[in-house]
């Protein structure tokens, strides 16, 4: 018998996929602009999606 996935598991799976894809998109857009350094590109492409995931998770917990 397969174990049912609850909403929290699905949220985390799709949230991590969304965070990773958004991070890659931000990195490649900033990389194509060539206006800021590599360290700033990496920081922005990591911090913003993680902050978004945390915010969405806090909203999800209130429901």
N, CA, C and O of each residue as an XYZ file, in Angstrom:
252
protein
N       0.842     -1.182      0.000
C       0.000      0.000      0.000
C       0.888      1.247      0.000
O       1.798      1.367      0.821
N       0.627      2.146     -0.898
C       1.420      3.367     -1.020
C       0.993      4.384      0.029
O      -0.188      4.532      0.342
N       1.970      5.062      0.549
C       1.704      6.100      1.541
C       1.230      7.361      0.832
O       1.827      7.788     -0.156
N       0.156      7.953      1.341
C      -0.369      9.182      0.747
C       0.521     10.356      1.107
O       1.010     10.476      2.230
N       0.715     11.211      0.129
C       1.458     12.449      0.371
C       0.489     13.495      0.894
O      -0.605     13.667      0.357
N       0.894     14.184      1.933
C       0.038     15.268      2.405
C       0.432     16.575      1.718
O       1.402     16.612      0.962
N      -0.293     17.608      1.971
C      -0.083     18.884      1.297
C       1.266     19.505      1.580
O       1.831     20.192      0.728
N       1.789     19.266      2.779
C       3.077     19.857      3.137
C       4.202     19.272      2.296
O       5.095     20.001      1.864
N       4.167     17.961      2.058
C       5.197     17.330      1.238
C       5.164     17.853     -0.194
O       6.204     18.147     -0.784
N       3.960     17.965     -0.742
C       3.831     18.478     -2.105
C       4.270     19.931     -2.193
O       4.894     20.342     -3.171
N       3.941     20.706     -1.166
C       4.359     22.103     -1.158
C       5.876     22.203     -1.168
O       6.443     23.012     -1.904
N       6.534     21.390     -0.358
C       7.991     21.453     -0.291
C       8.637     20.997     -1.594
O       9.619     21.592     -2.037
N       8.100     19.956     -2.209
C       8.668     19.470     -3.472
C       8.552     20.536     -4.554
O       9.545     20.891     -5.189
N       7.342     21.044     -4.764
C       7.163     22.050     -5.810
C       7.792     23.388     -5.435
O       8.227     24.134     -6.312
N       7.841     23.694     -4.155
C       8.511     24.920     -3.716
C       9.996     24.880     -3.987
O      10.576     25.883     -4.402
N      10.629     23.727     -3.758
C      12.062     23.603     -4.033
C      12.342     23.652     -5.536
O      13.340     24.231     -5.965
N      11.466     23.049     -6.328
C      11.628     23.121     -7.782
C      11.486     24.566     -8.254
O      12.260     25.027     -9.094
N      10.502     25.276     -7.718
C      10.295     26.675     -8.083
C      11.491     27.526     -7.665
O      11.941     28.381     -8.427
N      12.003     27.296     -6.467
C      13.131     28.070     -5.969
C      14.373     27.841     -6.820
O      15.079     28.791     -7.157
N      14.645     26.587     -7.167
C      15.818     26.281     -7.983
C      15.702     26.891     -9.374
O      16.663     27.470     -9.879
N      14.537     26.768     -9.993
C      14.382     27.311    -11.344
C      14.445     28.837    -11.344
O      15.021     29.427    -12.258
N      13.866     29.479    -10.342
C      13.943     30.937    -10.247
C      15.384     31.385    -10.020
O      15.815     32.395    -10.577
N      16.121     30.649     -9.214
C      17.532     30.972     -8.984
C      18.349     30.893    -10.261
O      19.175     31.766    -10.527
N      18.120     29.837    -11.063
C      18.830     29.710    -12.333
C      18.457     30.831    -13.293
O      19.320     31.383    -13.976
N      17.178     31.166    -13.343
C      16.734     32.236    -14.242
C      17.371     33.563    -13.861
O      17.866     34.288    -14.724
N      17.360     33.881    -12.578
C      17.965     35.140    -12.116
C      19.455     35.155    -12.419
O      19.990     36.169    -12.866
N      20.131     34.025    -12.177
C      21.573     33.954    -12.430
C      21.888     34.189    -13.902
O      22.783     34.969    -14.230
N      21.156     33.517    -14.792
C      21.454     33.648    -16.215
C      21.093     35.028    -16.758
O      21.771     35.534    -17.652
N      20.049     35.634    -16.237
C      19.714     37.003    -16.672
C      20.789     37.981    -16.221
O      21.229     38.828    -16.999
N      21.213     37.867    -14.959
C      22.263     38.767    -14.477
C      23.587     38.497    -15.177
O      24.371     39.418    -15.406
N      23.836     37.244    -15.517
C      25.071     36.898    -16.212
C      25.099     37.492    -17.620
O      26.154     37.901    -18.106
N      23.946     37.537    -18.268
C      23.901     38.084    -19.626
C      24.036     39.604    -19.642
O      24.464     40.178    -20.644
N      23.673     40.258    -18.537
C      23.779     41.720    -18.491
C      25.205     42.208    -18.293
O      25.552     43.305    -18.733
N      26.032     41.407    -17.636
C      27.439     41.745    -17.373
C      27.605     43.093    -16.667
O      28.532     43.841    -16.974
N      26.718     43.403    -15.730
C      26.812     44.682    -15.036
C      27.318     44.547    -13.612
O      27.835     45.513    -13.051
N      27.181     43.369    -13.012
C      27.614     43.177    -11.633
C      28.562     41.985    -11.574
O      28.641     41.195    -12.515
N      29.273     41.863    -10.471
C      30.258     40.808    -10.322
C      29.634     39.437    -10.104
O      28.442     39.313     -9.823
N      30.464     38.417    -10.241
C      30.004     37.036    -10.114
C      29.507     36.728     -8.704
O      28.508     36.030     -8.537
N      30.200     37.246     -7.689
C      29.772     36.976     -6.318
C      28.401     37.575     -6.027
O      27.594     36.958     -5.331
N      28.130     38.761     -6.545
C      26.823     39.387     -6.358
C      25.740     38.634     -7.110
O      24.619     38.514     -6.617
N      26.055     38.125     -8.297
C      25.092     37.317     -9.056
C      24.700     36.075     -8.281
O      23.521     35.727     -8.211
N      25.683     35.405     -7.700
C      25.407     34.175     -6.955
C      24.581     34.474     -5.711
O      23.634     33.750     -5.401
N      24.935     35.535     -5.000
C      24.195     35.892     -3.786
C      22.743     36.242     -4.114
O      21.824     35.768     -3.446
N      22.535     37.066     -5.135
C      21.175     37.454     -5.501
C      20.361     36.278     -6.017
O      19.165     36.187     -5.741
N      20.993     35.376     -6.762
C      20.251     34.245     -7.305
C      19.973     33.186     -6.250
O      19.178     32.278     -6.491
N      20.604     33.277     -5.092
C      20.310     32.347     -3.991
C      19.375     32.963     -2.951
O      18.407     32.333     -2.526
N      19.670     34.185     -2.550
C      18.929     34.823     -1.457
C      17.480     35.119     -1.837
O      16.571     34.824     -1.061
N      17.249     35.694     -3.014
C      15.887     36.068     -3.387
C      14.944     34.870     -3.481
O      13.857     34.924     -2.907
N      15.312     33.781     -4.185
C      14.389     32.636     -4.239
C      14.168     31.963     -2.880
O      13.066     31.496     -2.592
N      15.202     31.911     -2.054
C      15.034     31.307     -0.723
C      14.116     32.172      0.132
O      13.261     31.646      0.844
N      14.282     33.490      0.071
C      13.385     34.387      0.794
C      11.948     34.222      0.321
O      11.022     34.234      1.132
N      11.756     34.068     -0.985
C      10.422     33.861     -1.543
C       9.825     32.543     -1.042
O       8.642     32.491     -0.703
N      10.630     31.484     -0.992
C      10.156     30.191     -0.498
C       9.748     30.280      0.972
O       8.717     29.732      1.363
N      10.540     30.958      1.776
C      10.210     31.118      3.194
C       8.916     31.899      3.355
O       8.077     31.542      4.181
N       8.746     32.961      2.576
C       7.528     33.762      2.644
C       6.301     32.950      2.243
O       5.265     33.017      2.904
N       6.419     32.178      1.155
C       5.297     31.347      0.723
C       4.976     30.272      1.762
O       3.809     29.950      1.981
N       5.993     29.726      2.390
C       5.773     28.699      3.405
C       5.068     29.284      4.628
O       4.196     28.639      5.208
N       5.439     30.494      5.017
C       4.768     31.135      6.154
C       3.296     31.411      5.819
O       2.425     31.245      6.672
N       3.022     31.829      4.587
C       1.629     32.046      4.163
C       0.890     30.723      4.138
O      -0.271     30.659      4.543
N       1.547     29.652      3.662
C       0.922     28.333      3.587
C       0.583     27.799      4.984
O      -0.446     27.148      5.163
N       1.444     28.072      5.973
C       1.179     27.578      7.328
C      -0.032     28.256      7.964
O      -0.694     27.664      8.817
N      -0.327     29.490      7.560
C      -1.472     30.197      8.146
C      -2.800     29.668      7.661
O      -3.825     29.893      8.306
N      -2.807     28.959      6.522
C      -4.076     28.447      5.984
C      -4.530     27.221      6.726
O      -5.578     26.659      6.407
